[in-house]
Amino acid sequence: MTATWPFGTDADERDPLTKLRIPVVTSFNPGWKYIAAYIGVDTSRYSWGSRERPTDAEAAMLASYIDEYIDYFLGDRERQRMLKRPLDVEGRVVTRVFIKYGPADWGYRVVTWQHGPLFVPGPPGSESRQTIGPLSLEQAMDRDHDIYPKRWLDWKAEHPEVFPT
């Protein structure tokens, strides 16, 4: 970690996922422009947030999701610049926040969303569950890439150790 944590209370410096460059955020609208984040707040203090931790395989998927964005949109020069901080942030990014409701039950949100459910799908019992969900993390990531699925499908095919067939 850096001598001074630059993200304040926006992301948890002590969380083990931070070592994988996965921000564990404390808000569904984090202040920093992370490529992707996992909302993992202390549910004893808040009524929202992930109820479970990502498995090792899911953590690898989150890290790969971030790598795919960097690879496609930013390239090696920007990657080297970002490596100077403990987490990947970029001024042009629209952050994706992933939430885990239970085993193989994930949702996501784009921080610019102003209407509709907070996460897609919403938590168990929510109205959005009537049409969507539950989704595995990979299915949630697939939905987020539904506009340009080919590049995402190619990425997954190139990384079978993270996204087995």
Secondary structure, DSSP 8 states (H G I E B T S, - for coil): --SS-TTTTSB-TTSGGGGGT--EESSSS-SS-BSEEEE---TTT-S-S-SS---HHHHHHHHHHHHHHIIIIIHHHHHHHHTTSSS-B-TT---EEEEEEETTEEEEEETT--SS-SSBS-STTSGGGGTS--B-HHHHHHHHTSSSHHHHHHHHHH-TTTS--
